[in-house]
Amino acid sequence: MTSSCRIFLVSFIALGLSWGGFVLAPMEQLGTQKQTDVLNSSQTYPLQRTGDATLGLQVYRRYGCAACHTTQLQQGGVSCDVVVTGMGKNPTAVSNLLSSLSLKNLDKDDAQSASDQITGAGGKTEIHIIPTGGDVARGWGARRSVSEDFLWDYPVQLGSLRMGPDLANVGGRLGSFSWQLLHLYAPQAAAKDSAMPPFRFMFLVQKIGATPSPDALQLPAGFGPPSGFEVVPSNAARNLAAYLLSLHADVPLHDAPFTMAAAAPAPTAQAKK
Amino acid sequence: MNRNEKIDPAIGDTCRVPLLALFGGAALWLVVGLAIELAASLTFHNPSMFADHSWLAYGRLQAAANDAVLYGFCIPAALGVILWVFARLSESELVLPLVPVLAANIWHLGVLVGLVAIFIGDTTGFQWLEFPRGASVLLFSAYMLIAISAMATFGARRERKLQPAHWFLLAALVWFPWIYTTANIFLVAWPVRGVAQAVIDWWFTNNLIFVWFALVGLGLAFYFLPKFAGRPLHNPDLALFGFVTFILFSTWCGIPQGAPVPAWLPAASTFASVLMLIPIFSLLTVFARTVTGPSLTGTKPQCKGGPFCYIKFGTTAFILATLMLLPLGCPHFGSWAGITWYVQAQSSLQILGFFTIVICGAIYELMPSVMGMEWPFPKFVRFQHWAFMAGAVLLVLMLAIGGLAQGMNDYNFQSALPFLRFSTLGLFLLLLGSLMFAANIFVMTIKWNLALAKGFIAIVRPPVKLQEVKS
């Protein structure tokens, strides 16, 4: 067994198998992926990012933002709610049935059978799909991330460490351009307990000219430049903010379905954590 | 190693310059990498410390530190030790000794190019593969040159039977070119679309930091440990079984649970993580029985903070690092712990606790016989051992606890912060140890150069002035 040819052969087989599994197969399955349809809608997903956001992805890469932030949301699973939309012709039978059925937090089969019973009694129902799990409960996003979210990105930077919060849906929950710029310049001014390093080098501190720059940041007391000066974002900062705003994972897809109406808007206080 | 063992002087003569070239640069990059890591760690104490310098952004420091240690120290130093071990096992001189000298310079130039590129933002954005393509080409060509010299030395062997160390090191030699070209071609040169990029990066990272490190580290351990312990490797058949099952299963680990990829990919990793218990316990048995078994020479081997200690500690760290890695394959634990500092703790244990210590131990062992002189600071060998051991344990424990605490508290950074601040101390100890290592290597190089110069002067200037005797 222990001649050098055999050692090489075993190595080639072992590495070749995993190469086939983890390089070739994903290239076939994911590398040829196409846009998909948003559920219950005629829109396609994802759309190409705007020009400044595409440049912003490169800023994200240049400064290694992925060292501290992931852009991948997870969910534990889904629960289903059965919502009665109409009592039909036999309301007594339906309401009798409703009193004996539980309609919240069901798994898929139970929800379907409850729905069937109500429909059988003449009522009308809808099944709402609600993703569960820590990331959704924290208000970081409405659903888990799926491979389609990254279809147009190069490089894909999922990140492997959540030193800061996840950013997969940051454009959905913190959607203000000026807030993003302020947070980049002085994180502690935008979010009190933040441990994020400030990215002051992306901003210019300049003397206020004849007319103040319309782009100058509105800084709270204690964070501003000396009087007579203003803080203006560089192109890198603007592109990065545009990229962050373009990060949305909030439409239902075939791979990660949810019911839009059921996804209650996350309270902003919680989302800003 | 038994000092009385007869070593062919030709091995030392041919290995000397290539090994100095590889180890000198590697020692420098180890110091640089740990210093950058320490600087990055200071960000936890004061986030706005480097806020006005783009090249000191945390993301850049972190990437540069990782790559300086991985590409700057681990790989070239390991290649140097492999060259020497191949020459020793072949009982032949190093074939083509000038090729690795050239390769060492190309390699270290490539690392310099890559690090500068990271600091100015020209990174690929893929974790553990941040060097841009120019640097990758340099690294790859240097690797191939060294591999040619290693394979030629292997081919010239007098003893045809392969040793257990051969299996691991030969597999490692073919491993790296394959994974490195795959990653660079499909991620950098002609990138694939979408998350397939992330999958290929995980495959590459797992194959480099887990599989390649294990192959080299265990190969060296299985070469050195029997010599230190004074008895042959325990049960070579079990070692062979461990080797084959290890390379079959370990390559399938590494896809994070809960990643946005088709479910079969993380599931394959889960399955492989369970199967990995088979090779790990086989290899653990071989290691433990070799180290604890009775010595054939009659004297109980003492390690006293010397190379034996290094390799024993390193191999133990490998087992522990693997046992830290396998739970990440569990779907539930892996999905929340797999995006915390726990992962960094695991890779730190793998890189600094296991691989760096094994390599340093091997270098401390082999250089005196290659150079024909003792270490200039023999006490540093023992000090570095303690500094590295304490530093690695402190770093890994703090990162792991901090990561788990953060993961259980809604990924709130504040719950990890105290632990991360403590981890700075671990990095400081590691940096201290690496400085001792570098001091030993550099002073030895200087002494050797001085001796060379003295010899040269002695040839040019005859010691006794010849005078014509007048009578």
Interface residues (C-beta under 8 A of the other chain):
Chain A: M1 T2 S3 S4 I7 F8 V10 S11 F12 A14 L15 L17 S18 W19 G21 F22 V23 P26 M27 Q29 L30 G31 T32 Q33 R61 R62 Y63 G64 C65 A66 A67 C68 T70 Q72 L73 Q74 G134 R138 R144 S145 V146 S147 E148 D149 F150 L151 W152 D153 Y154 P155 V156 Q157 L158 G159 S160 L161 R162 M163 G164 P165 D166 P187 D193 A195 M196 P197 P198 F199 R200 F201 M202 K273
Chain B: T43 F44 P47 S48 M49 F50 A51 D52 H53 S54 A57 Y58 G59 R60 Q62 A63 G121 D122 T123 T124 G125 F126 Q127 F154 K161 L162 H166 W167 L170 A171 V174 W175 W178 I179 T182 F186 L187 P191 V192 R193 G194 V195 A196 Q197 A198 V199 I200 W202 W203 N207 L240 V244 I247 L248 T251 W252 G254 I255 P256 G258 A259 P260 V261 P262 L265 A268 S335 W336 G338 I339 T340 W341 V343 Q344 Q406 D410 Y411 N412 F413 Q414 A416 L417
